[in-house]
């Protein structure tokens, strides 16, 4: 998985924007000035941090060695995924959408 592919998908979310509020080392993806994803620049494999429902977070951390508590983020509400193949890209895309919907509040509309 390459940074460009991940970034293009993140920025395909409605009204998503890229920002660097913490310096050049961390790409921050926001919607309505709220973070929904972060990527550590220059790291291989890619380290993608996403907002996540706490219960889903526990399931993912138990299932995958590559999913861990959010790096330098609230450990209850954020996960960091090392994009090394598992979870696969389709599942990562679902996690990106999940994060985006949590931040926008649209997940409440789908319940």
N, CA, C and O atoms as a Tinker XYZ file with bonds, in Angstrom:
   444  protein
     1  N      0.856000   -1.184000    0.000000    73     2
     2  CA     0.000000    0.000000    0.000000    64     1     3
     3  C      0.893000    1.236000    0.000000    63     2     4     5
     4  O      1.835000    1.337000    0.786000    81     3
     5  N      0.587000    2.161000   -0.882000    73     3     6
     6  CA     1.412000    3.367000   -0.944000    64     5     7
     7  C      0.655000    4.584000   -0.405000    63     6     8     9
     8  O     -0.575000    4.619000   -0.386000    81     7
     9  N      1.419000    5.559000    0.024000    73     7    10
    10  CA     0.876000    6.770000    0.645000    64     9    11
    11  C     -0.113000    7.477000   -0.290000    63    10    12    13
    12  O     -1.166000    7.932000    0.156000    81    11
    13  N      0.217000    7.570000   -1.564000    73    11    14
    14  CA    -0.633000    8.295000   -2.513000    64    13    15
    15  C     -2.024000    7.674000   -2.599000    63    14    16    17
    16  O     -3.023000    8.393000   -2.609000    81    15
    17  N     -2.097000    6.344000   -2.660000    73    15    18
    18  CA    -3.394000    5.653000   -2.737000    64    17    19
    19  C     -4.227000    5.925000   -1.495000    63    18    20    21
    20  O     -5.420000    6.216000   -1.588000    81    19
    21  N     -3.595000    5.829000   -0.334000    73    19    22
    22  CA    -4.305000    6.073000    0.921000    64    21    23
    23  C     -4.775000    7.521000    0.981000    63    22    24    25
    24  O     -5.924000    7.791000    1.329000    81    23
    25  N     -3.886000    8.447000    0.642000    73    23    26
    26  CA    -4.245000    9.869000    0.683000    64    25    27
    27  C     -5.386000   10.186000   -0.285000    63    26    28    29
    28  O     -6.303000   10.930000    0.063000    81    27
    29  N     -5.337000    9.636000   -1.477000    73    27    30
    30  CA    -6.418000    9.889000   -2.441000    64    29    31
    31  C     -7.757000    9.408000   -1.893000    63    30    32    33
    32  O     -8.779000   10.071000   -2.067000    81    31
    33  N     -7.748000    8.257000   -1.234000    73    31    34
    34  CA    -9.002000    7.753000   -0.673000    64    33    35
    35  C     -9.481000    8.650000    0.471000    63    34    36    37
    36  O    -10.666000    8.976000    0.550000    81    35
    37  N     -8.574000    9.043000    1.346000    73    35    38
    38  CA    -8.946000    9.936000    2.451000    64    37    39
    39  C     -9.552000   11.235000    1.933000    63    38    40    41
    40  O    -10.569000   11.704000    2.444000    81    39
    41  N     -8.922000   11.807000    0.920000    73    39    42
    42  CA    -9.399000   13.086000    0.376000    64    41    43
    43  C    -10.633000   12.946000   -0.505000    63    42    44    45
    44  O    -11.219000   13.948000   -0.915000    81    43
    45  N    -11.036000   11.698000   -0.802000    73    43    46
    46  CA   -12.269000   11.488000   -1.572000    64    45    47
    47  C    -13.509000   11.595000   -0.681000    63    46    48    49
    48  O    -14.631000   11.655000   -1.183000    81    47
    49  N    -13.307000   11.620000    0.635000    73    47    50
    50  CA   -14.440000   11.804000    1.539000    64    49    51
    51  C    -14.958000   13.235000    1.356000    63    50    52    53
    52  O    -14.163000   14.160000    1.192000    81    51
    53  N    -16.280000   13.425000    1.384000    73    51    54
    54  CA   -16.835000   14.769000    1.168000    64    53    55
    55  C    -16.236000   15.817000    2.111000    63    54    56    57
    56  O    -16.209000   15.633000    3.328000    81    55
    57  N    -15.766000   16.898000    1.535000    73    55    58
    58  CA   -15.214000   18.055000    2.261000    64    57    59
    59  C    -13.952000   17.756000    3.062000    63    58    60    61
    60  O    -13.591000   18.535000    3.944000    81    59
    61  N    -13.276000   16.648000    2.777000    73    59    62
    62  CA   -12.034000   16.318000    3.478000    64    61    63
    63  C    -10.912000   17.243000    3.022000    63    62    64    65
    64  O    -10.825000   17.615000    1.852000    81    63
    65  N    -10.060000   17.602000    3.969000    73    63    66
    66  CA    -8.937000   18.491000    3.682000    64    65    67
    67  C     -7.680000   17.963000    4.371000    63    66    68    69
    68  O     -7.749000   17.313000    5.414000    81    67
    69  N     -6.537000   18.258000    3.765000    73    67    70
    70  CA    -5.242000   17.891000    4.319000    64    69    71
    71  C     -4.650000   19.095000    5.035000    63    70    72    73
    72  O     -4.712000   20.216000    4.530000    81    71
    73  N     -4.075000   18.864000    6.216000    73    71    74
    74  CA    -3.476000   19.944000    7.002000    64    73    75
    75  C     -2.238000   19.384000    7.714000    63    74    76    77
    76  O     -2.082000   18.169000    7.839000    81    75
    77  N     -1.375000   20.267000    8.171000    73    75    78
    78  CA    -0.173000   19.892000    8.915000    64    77    79
    79  C     -0.072000   20.709000   10.203000    63    78    80    81
    80  O      0.901000   21.441000   10.384000    81    79
    81  N     -1.058000   20.600000   11.104000    73    79    82
    82  CA    -1.032000   21.420000   12.320000    64    81    83
    83  C      0.065000   21.020000   13.316000    63    82    84    85
    84  O      0.397000   21.801000   14.208000    81    83
    85  N      0.631000   19.818000   13.174000    73    83    86
    86  CA     1.660000   19.342000   14.098000    64    85    87
    87  C      3.045000   19.340000   13.461000    63    86    88    89
    88  O      3.985000   18.769000   14.014000    81    87
    89  N      3.170000   19.973000   12.307000    73    87    90
    90  CA     4.445000   19.992000   11.597000    64    89    91
    91  C      4.445000   19.039000   10.418000    63    90    92    93
    92  O      3.471000   18.329000   10.168000    81    91
    93  N      5.558000   19.036000    9.697000    73    91    94
    94  CA     5.660000   18.283000    8.454000    64    93    95
    95  C      5.695000   16.768000    8.648000    63    94    96    97
    96  O      5.566000   16.030000    7.671000    81    95
    97  N      5.863000   16.288000    9.867000    73    95    98
    98  CA     5.987000   14.857000   10.112000    64    97    99
    99  C      4.656000   14.118000   10.103000    63    98   100   101
   100  O      4.630000   12.896000    9.961000    81    99
   101  N      3.539000   14.852000   10.255000    73    99   102
   102  CA     2.239000   14.198000   10.374000    64   101   103
   103  C      1.221000   14.867000    9.454000    63   102   104   105
   104  O      0.895000   16.044000    9.608000    81   103
   105  N      0.727000   14.085000    8.492000    73   103   106
   106  CA    -0.353000   14.559000    7.623000    64   105   107
   107  C     -1.670000   14.326000    8.356000    63   106   108   109
   108  O     -1.957000   13.211000    8.791000    81   107
   109  N     -2.467000   15.383000    8.489000    73   107   110
   110  CA    -3.731000   15.308000    9.215000    64   109   111
   111  C     -4.872000   15.559000    8.231000    63   110   112   113
   112  O     -4.866000   16.538000    7.484000    81   111
   113  N     -5.839000   14.660000    8.248000    73   111   114
   114  CA    -6.992000   14.756000    7.347000    64   113   115
   115  C     -8.192000   15.137000    8.201000    63   114   116   117
   116  O     -8.510000   14.482000    9.193000    81   115
   117  N     -8.849000   16.217000    7.784000    73   115   118
   118  CA    -9.929000   16.787000    8.583000    64   117   119
   119  C    -11.192000   16.952000    7.756000    63   118   120   121
   120  O    -11.155000   17.033000    6.528000    81   119
   121  N    -12.303000   16.998000    8.464000    73   119   122
   122  CA   -13.580000   17.409000    7.905000    64   121   123
   123  C    -14.204000   18.333000    8.951000    63   122   124   125
   124  O    -14.232000   18.007000   10.137000    81   123
   125  N    -14.694000   19.470000    8.511000    73   123   126
   126  CA   -15.262000   20.469000    9.426000    64   125   127
   127  C    -14.295000   20.784000   10.566000    63   126   128   129
   128  O    -14.705000   20.902000   11.721000    81   127
   129  N    -13.006000   20.919000   10.235000    73   127   130
   130  CA   -11.943000   21.234000   11.191000    64   129   131
   131  C    -11.752000   20.192000   12.285000    63   130   132   133
   132  O    -11.144000   20.486000   13.315000    81   131
   133  N    -12.263000   18.972000   12.077000    73   131   134
   134  CA   -12.075000   17.880000   13.028000    64   133   135
   135  C    -11.258000   16.780000   12.365000    63   134   136   137
   136  O    -11.513000   16.421000   11.215000    81   135
   137  N    -10.286000   16.248000   13.080000    73   135   138
   138  CA    -9.432000   15.193000   12.536000    64   137   139
   139  C    -10.209000   13.882000   12.415000    63   138   140   141
   140  O    -10.954000   13.499000   13.317000    81   139
   141  N    -10.019000   13.202000   11.274000    73   139   142
   142  CA   -10.554000   11.850000   11.159000    64   141   143
   143  C     -9.468000   10.850000   10.770000    63   142   144   145
   144  O     -9.694000    9.641000   10.832000    81   143
   145  N     -8.299000   11.334000   10.372000    73   143   146
   146  CA    -7.196000   10.439000   10.029000    64   145   147
   147  C     -5.866000   11.181000   10.112000    63   146   148   149
   148  O     -5.794000   12.391000    9.897000    81   147
   149  N     -4.820000   10.429000   10.426000    73   147   150
   150  CA    -3.463000   10.967000   10.447000    64   149   151
   151  C     -2.532000    9.930000    9.833000    63   150   152   153
   152  O     -2.730000    8.727000   10.003000    81   151
   153  N     -1.527000   10.398000    9.125000    73   151   154
   154  CA    -0.495000    9.513000    8.585000    64   153   155
   155  C      0.861000   10.074000    8.990000    63   154   156   157
   156  O      1.146000   11.257000    8.803000    81   155
   157  N      1.685000    9.201000    9.547000    73   155   158
   158  CA     3.067000    9.578000    9.869000    64   157   159
   159  C      3.836000    9.637000    8.548000    63   158   160   161
   160  O      3.991000    8.619000    7.873000    81   159
   161  N      4.311000   10.814000    8.185000    73   159   162
   162  CA     5.018000   11.005000    6.916000    64   161   163
   163  C      6.347000   10.244000    6.894000    63   162   164   165
   164  O      7.063000   10.197000    7.894000    81   163
   165  N      6.662000    9.655000    5.749000    73   163   166
   166  CA     7.951000    9.022000    5.538000    64   165   167
   167  C      8.135000    7.676000    6.204000    63   166   168   169
   168  O      9.250000    7.154000    6.210000    81   167
   169  N      7.095000    7.095000    6.763000    73   167   170
   170  CA     7.202000    5.791000    7.426000    64   169   171
   171  C      6.754000    4.692000    6.472000    63   170   172   173
   172  O      5.758000    4.838000    5.763000    81   171
   173  N      7.500000    3.590000    6.464000    73   171   174
   174  CA     7.126000    2.404000    5.699000    64   173   175
   175  C      7.213000    1.200000    6.614000    63   174   176   177
   176  O      8.252000    1.002000    7.244000    81   175
   177  N      6.179000    0.388000    6.720000    73   175   178
   178  CA     4.883000    0.586000    6.084000    64   177   179
   179  C      4.142000    1.788000    6.677000    63   178   180   181
   180  O      4.498000    2.296000    7.740000    81   179
   181  N      3.129000    2.216000    5.980000    73   179   182
   182  CA     2.343000    3.387000    6.381000    64   181   183
   183  C      1.675000    3.131000    7.725000    63   182   184   185
   184  O      1.159000    2.043000    7.983000    81   183
   185  N      1.694000    4.154000    8.575000    73   183   186
   186  CA     0.999000    4.111000    9.859000    64   185   187
   187  C     -0.160000    5.099000    9.792000    63   186   188   189
   188  O      0.037000    6.314000    9.777000    81   187
   189  N     -1.371000    4.550000    9.752000    73   187   190
   190  CA    -2.594000    5.326000    9.596000    64   189   191
   191  C     -3.368000    5.307000   10.905000    63   190   192   193
   192  O     -3.716000    4.236000   11.402000    81   191
   193  N     -3.639000    6.470000   11.463000    73   191   194
   194  CA    -4.426000    6.567000   12.688000    64   193   195
   195  C     -5.830000    7.032000   12.337000    63   194   196   197
   196  O     -6.019000    7.960000   11.552000    81   195
   197  N     -6.812000    6.361000   12.940000    73   195   198
   198  CA    -8.218000    6.628000   12.649000    64   197   199
   199  C     -9.036000    6.646000   13.928000    63   198   200   201
   200  O     -8.733000    5.936000   14.886000    81   199
   201  N    -10.075000    7.464000   13.929000    73   199   202
   202  CA   -11.038000    7.446000   15.023000    64   201   203
   203  C    -11.806000    6.125000   14.903000    63   202   204   205
   204  O    -12.076000    5.663000   13.794000    81   203
   205  N    -12.154000    5.522000   16.037000    73   203   206
   206  CA   -12.801000    4.213000   15.992000    64   205   207
   207  C    -13.704000    4.025000   17.204000    63   206   208   209
   208  O    -13.371000    4.445000   18.312000    81   207
   209  N    -14.833000    3.399000   16.982000    73   207   210
   210  CA   -15.719000    3.025000   18.075000    64   209   211
   211  C    -14.927000    2.142000   19.044000    63   210   212   213
   212  O    -14.250000    1.216000   18.600000    81   211
   213  N    -14.994000    2.403000   20.363000    73   211   214
   214  CA   -14.187000    1.640000   21.317000    64   213   215
   215  C    -14.397000    0.117000   21.260000    63   214   216   217
   216  O    -13.437000   -0.640000   21.409000    81   215
   217  N    -15.617000   -0.328000   21.051000    73   215   218
   218  CA   -15.867000   -1.777000   20.986000    64   217   219
   219  C    -15.251000   -2.380000   19.731000    63   218   220   221
   220  O    -14.647000   -3.451000   19.790000    81   219
   221  N    -15.396000   -1.708000   18.604000    73   219   222
   222  CA   -14.782000   -2.181000   17.365000    64   221   223
   223  C    -13.266000   -2.172000   17.498000    63   222   224   225
   224  O    -12.588000   -3.081000   17.019000    81   223
   225  N    -12.748000   -1.159000   18.139000    73   223   226
   226  CA   -11.313000   -1.044000   18.357000    64   225   227
   227  C    -10.766000   -2.278000   19.077000    63   226   228   229
   228  O     -9.731000   -2.816000   18.684000    81   227
   229  N    -11.445000   -2.722000   20.113000    73   227   230
   230  CA   -11.008000   -3.901000   20.869000    64   229   231
   231  C    -11.027000   -5.154000   19.995000    63   230   232   233
   232  O    -10.108000   -5.970000   20.066000    81   231
   233  N    -12.055000   -5.312000   19.178000    73   231   234
   234  CA   -12.149000   -6.460000   18.265000    64   233   235
   235  C    -10.985000   -6.443000   17.271000    63   234   236   237
   236  O    -10.341000   -7.466000   17.039000    81   235
   237  N    -10.723000   -5.273000   16.690000    73   235   238
   238  CA    -9.646000   -5.156000   15.701000    64   237   239
   239  C     -8.275000   -5.421000   16.315000    63   238   240   241
   240  O     -7.442000   -6.093000   15.708000    81   239
   241  N     -8.038000   -4.895000   17.517000    73   239   242
   242  CA    -6.743000   -5.099000   18.179000    64   241   243
   243  C     -6.527000   -6.573000   18.528000    63   242   244   245
   244  O     -5.397000   -7.060000   18.497000    81   243
   245  N     -7.606000   -7.281000   18.858000    73   243   246
   246  CA    -7.497000   -8.709000   19.159000    64   245   247
   247  C     -7.268000   -9.528000   17.886000    63   246   248   249
   248  O     -6.579000  -10.548000   17.918000    81   247
   249  N     -7.837000   -9.089000   16.787000    73   247   250
   250  CA    -7.769000   -9.830000   15.519000    64   249   251
   251  C     -6.460000   -9.613000   14.765000    63   250   252   253
   252  O     -5.944000  -10.542000   14.144000    81   251
   253  N     -5.917000   -8.387000   14.814000    73   251   254
   254  CA    -4.745000   -8.032000   14.011000    64   253   255
   255  C     -3.599000   -7.505000   14.875000    63   254   256   257
   256  O     -3.796000   -6.635000   15.724000    81   255
   257  N     -2.411000   -8.038000   14.648000    73   255   258
   258  CA    -1.216000   -7.500000   15.311000    64   257   259
   259  C     -0.882000   -6.106000   14.804000    63   258   260   261
   260  O     -0.169000   -5.360000   15.475000    81   259
   261  N     -1.383000   -5.746000   13.632000    73   259   262
   262  CA    -1.070000   -4.465000   12.997000    64   261   263
   263  C     -2.026000   -3.349000   13.403000    63   262   264   265
   264  O     -1.906000   -2.224000   12.918000    81   263
   265  N     -2.968000   -3.648000   14.281000    73   263   266
   266  CA    -3.885000   -2.625000   14.799000    64   265   267
   267  C     -3.574000   -2.445000   16.278000    63   266   268   269
   268  O     -3.594000   -3.402000   17.052000    81   267
   269  N     -3.287000   -1.205000   16.655000    73   267   270
   270  CA    -2.902000   -0.907000   18.035000    64   269   271
   271  C     -3.585000    0.381000   18.495000    63   270   272   273
   272  O     -4.174000    1.100000   17.688000    81   271
   273  N     -3.500000    0.667000   19.798000    73   271   274
   274  CA    -4.078000    1.928000   20.274000    64   273   275
   275  C     -3.475000    3.114000   19.522000    63   274   276   277
   276  O     -2.319000    3.066000   19.102000    81   275
   277  N     -4.249000    4.159000   19.359000    73   275   278
   278  CA    -3.801000    5.341000   18.624000    64   277   279
   279  C     -2.504000    5.918000   19.141000    63   278   280   281
   280  O     -2.378000    6.216000   20.329000    81   279
   281  N     -1.553000    6.074000   18.265000    73   279   282
   282  CA    -0.240000    6.594000   18.618000    64   281   283
   283  C     -0.353000    8.082000   18.916000    63   282   284   285
   284  O     -0.744000    8.856000   18.042000    81   283
   285  N     -0.019000    8.494000   20.134000    73   283   286
   286  CA    -0.115000    9.885000   20.607000    64   285   287
   287  C     -1.539000   10.439000   20.515000    63   286   288   289
   288  O     -1.733000   11.642000   20.340000    81   287
   289  N     -2.526000    9.558000   20.635000    73   287   290
   290  CA    -3.933000    9.968000   20.567000    64   289   291
   291  C     -4.691000    9.309000   21.716000    63   290   292   293
   292  O     -4.138000    8.476000   22.433000    81   291
   293  N     -5.948000    9.683000   21.888000    73   291   294
   294  CA    -6.790000    9.071000   22.900000    64   293   295
   295  C     -6.891000    7.572000   22.603000    63   294   296   297
   296  O     -7.438000    7.178000   21.574000    81   295
   297  N     -6.370000    6.749000   23.494000    73   295   298
   298  CA    -6.281000    5.301000   23.267000    64   297   299
   299  C     -7.648000    4.626000   23.196000    63   298   300   301
   300  O     -7.772000    3.543000   22.624000    81   299
   301  N     -8.650000    5.239000   23.759000    73   299   302
   302  CA    -9.997000    4.651000   23.750000    64   301   303
   303  C    -10.693000    4.884000   22.412000    63   302   304   305
   304  O    -11.426000    4.016000   21.939000    81   303
   305  N    -10.471000    6.041000   21.801000    73   303   306
   306  CA   -11.230000    6.429000   20.618000    64   305   307
   307  C    -10.443000    6.430000   19.315000    63   306   308   309
   308  O    -10.996000    6.743000   18.261000    81   307
   309  N     -9.154000    6.082000   19.372000    73   307   310
   310  CA    -8.325000    6.096000   18.158000    64   309   311
   311  C     -7.519000    4.804000   18.063000    63   310   312   313
   312  O     -7.100000    4.235000   19.071000    81   311
   313  N     -7.313000    4.356000   16.824000    73   311   314
   314  CA    -6.439000    3.217000   16.551000    64   313   315
   315  C     -5.382000    3.649000   15.540000    63   314   316   317
   316  O     -5.590000    4.580000   14.763000    81   315
   317  N     -4.256000    2.963000   15.564000    73   315   318
   318  CA    -3.239000    3.127000   14.530000    64   317   319
   319  C     -3.114000    1.782000   13.827000    63   318   320   321
   320  O     -2.929000    0.743000   14.462000    81   319
   321  N     -3.218000    1.826000   12.500000    73   319   322
   322  CA    -3.143000    0.622000   11.678000    64   321   323
   323  C     -1.853000    0.688000   10.866000    63   322   324   325
   324  O     -1.606000    1.660000   10.153000    81   323
   325  N     -1.041000   -0.345000   10.982000    73   323   326
   326  CA     0.159000   -0.443000   10.157000    64   325   327
   327  C     -0.263000   -1.157000    8.872000    63   326   328   329
   328  O     -0.669000   -2.319000    8.906000    81   327
   329  N     -0.168000   -0.462000    7.752000    73   327   330
   330  CA    -0.677000   -0.988000    6.483000    64   329   331
   331  C      0.347000   -1.916000    5.829000    63   330   332   333
   332  O      1.081000   -1.524000    4.922000    81   331
   333  N      0.373000   -3.155000    6.318000    73   331   334
   334  CA     1.319000   -4.143000    5.802000    64   333   335
   335  C      0.609000   -5.331000    5.154000    63   334   336   337
   336  O      1.237000   -6.353000    4.879000    81   335
   337  N     -0.692000   -5.202000    4.911000    73   335   338
   338  CA    -1.425000   -6.267000    4.229000    64   337   339
   339  C     -2.639000   -6.765000    4.993000    63   338   340   341
   340  O     -3.638000   -7.149000    4.385000    81   339
   341  N     -2.567000   -6.764000    6.307000    73   339   342
   342  CA    -3.707000   -7.147000    7.128000    64   341   343
   343  C     -3.941000   -6.046000    8.145000    63   342   344   345
   344  O     -3.001000   -5.660000    8.839000    81   343
   345  N     -5.145000   -5.528000    8.260000    73   343   346
   346  CA    -6.298000   -5.834000    7.430000    64   345   347
   347  C     -6.066000   -5.435000    5.968000    63   346   348   349
   348  O     -5.217000   -4.600000    5.657000    81   347
   349  N     -6.851000   -6.060000    5.083000    73   347   350
   350  CA    -6.665000   -5.771000    3.656000    64   349   351
   351  C     -7.207000   -4.379000    3.314000    63   350   352   353
   352  O     -7.889000   -3.751000    4.124000    81   351
   353  N     -6.896000   -3.913000    2.110000    73   351   354
   354  CA    -7.239000   -2.549000    1.699000    64   353   355
   355  C     -8.735000   -2.289000    1.780000    63   354   356   357
   356  O     -9.146000   -1.197000    2.175000    81   355
   357  N     -9.556000   -3.264000    1.416000    73   355   358
   358  CA   -11.007000   -3.074000    1.471000    64   357   359
   359  C    -11.472000   -2.817000    2.910000    63   358   360   361
   360  O    -12.320000   -1.957000    3.149000    81   359
   361  N    -10.916000   -3.562000    3.858000    73   359   362
   362  CA   -11.281000   -3.352000    5.254000    64   361   363
   363  C    -10.751000   -2.014000    5.771000    63   362   364   365
   364  O    -11.420000   -1.339000    6.554000    81   363
   365  N     -9.555000   -1.634000    5.334000    73   363   366
   366  CA    -8.999000   -0.331000    5.710000    64   365   367
   367  C     -9.896000    0.788000    5.179000    63   366   368   369
   368  O    -10.145000    1.770000    5.879000    81   367
   369  N    -10.376000    0.644000    3.956000    73   367   370
   370  CA   -11.287000    1.654000    3.407000    64   369   371
   371  C    -12.547000    1.757000    4.281000    63   370   372   373
   372  O    -13.038000    2.857000    4.532000    81   371
   373  N    -13.063000    0.624000    4.737000    73   371   374
   374  CA   -14.223000    0.634000    5.634000    64   373   375
   375  C    -13.918000    1.342000    6.938000    63   374   376   377
   376  O    -14.764000    2.061000    7.470000    81   375
   377  N    -12.706000    1.143000    7.463000    73   375   378
   378  CA   -12.312000    1.818000    8.704000    64   377   379
   379  C    -12.168000    3.322000    8.492000    63   378   380   381
   380  O    -12.491000    4.111000    9.380000    81   379
   381  N    -11.685000    3.717000    7.323000    73   379   382
   382  CA   -11.599000    5.150000    6.994000    64   381   383
   383  C    -12.995000    5.751000    6.952000    63   382   384   385
   384  O    -13.229000    6.818000    7.520000    81   383
   385  N    -13.924000    5.074000    6.283000    73   383   386
   386  CA   -15.311000    5.580000    6.228000    64   385   387
   387  C    -15.910000    5.644000    7.633000    63   386   388   389
   388  O    -16.597000    6.608000    7.973000    81   387
   389  N    -15.652000    4.620000    8.447000    73   387   390
   390  CA   -16.152000    4.585000    9.826000    64   389   391
   391  C    -15.637000    5.801000   10.605000    63   390   392   393
   392  O    -16.408000    6.470000   11.293000    81   391
   393  N    -14.348000    6.082000   10.496000    73   391   394
   394  CA   -13.752000    7.228000   11.185000    64   393   395
   395  C    -14.402000    8.528000   10.720000    63   394   396   397
   396  O    -14.791000    9.369000   11.530000    81   395
   397  N    -14.510000    8.674000    9.413000    73   395   398
   398  CA   -15.107000    9.875000    8.834000    64   397   399
   399  C    -16.537000   10.070000    9.362000    63   398   400   401
   400  O    -16.914000   11.175000    9.750000    81   399
   401  N    -17.320000    8.996000    9.373000    73   399   402
   402  CA   -18.708000    9.094000    9.829000    64   401   403
   403  C    -18.805000    9.388000   11.321000    63   402   404   405
   404  O    -19.712000   10.100000   11.753000    81   403
   405  N    -17.881000    8.847000   12.114000    73   403   406
   406  CA   -17.865000    9.179000   13.546000    64   405   407
   407  C    -17.628000   10.672000   13.752000    63   406   408   409
   408  O    -18.279000   11.308000   14.581000    81   407
   409  N    -16.699000   11.214000   12.995000    73   407   410
   410  CA   -16.344000   12.627000   13.151000    64   409   411
   411  C    -17.456000   13.546000   12.652000    63   410   412   413
   412  O    -17.723000   14.582000   13.263000    81   411
   413  N    -18.098000   13.181000   11.559000    73   411   414
   414  CA   -19.152000   14.029000   11.006000    64   413   415
   415  C    -20.492000   13.837000   11.735000    63   414   416   417
   416  O    -21.404000   14.650000   11.585000    81   415
   417  N    -20.605000   12.773000   12.514000    73   415   418
   418  CA   -21.859000   12.485000   13.202000    64   417   419
   419  C    -22.867000   11.777000   12.343000    63   418   420   421
   420  O    -23.986000   11.511000   12.781000    81   419
   421  N    -22.480000   11.465000   11.108000    73   419   422
   422  CA   -23.421000   10.815000   10.184000    64   421   423
   423  C    -23.687000    9.357000   10.568000    63   422   424   425
   424  O    -24.685000    8.780000   10.137000    81   423
   425  N    -22.806000    8.757000   11.376000    73   423   426
   426  CA   -23.035000    7.358000   11.782000    64   425   427
   427  C    -24.342000    7.218000   12.559000    63   426   428   429
   428  O    -24.973000    6.162000   12.532000    81   427
   429  N    -24.748000    8.287000   13.254000    73   427   430
   430  CA   -25.997000    8.247000   14.023000    64   429   431
   431  C    -27.209000    8.142000   13.097000    63   430   432   433
   432  O    -28.248000    7.610000   13.488000    81   431
   433  N    -27.074000    8.647000   11.878000    73   431   434
   434  CA   -28.162000    8.586000   10.921000    64   433   435
   435  C    -28.366000    7.163000   10.400000    63   434   436   437
   436  O    -29.460000    6.809000    9.958000    81   435
   437  N    -27.310000    6.352000   10.454000    73   435   438
   438  CA   -27.369000    5.005000    9.905000    64   437   439
   439  C    -27.790000    3.959000   10.950000    63   438   440   441
   440  O    -27.882000    2.774000   10.630000    81   439
   441  N    -28.040000    4.379000   12.168000    73   439   442
   442  CA   -28.399000    3.415000   13.205000    64   441   443
   443  C    -29.886000    3.242000   13.281000    63   442   444
   444  O    -30.376000    2.465000   14.101000    81   443
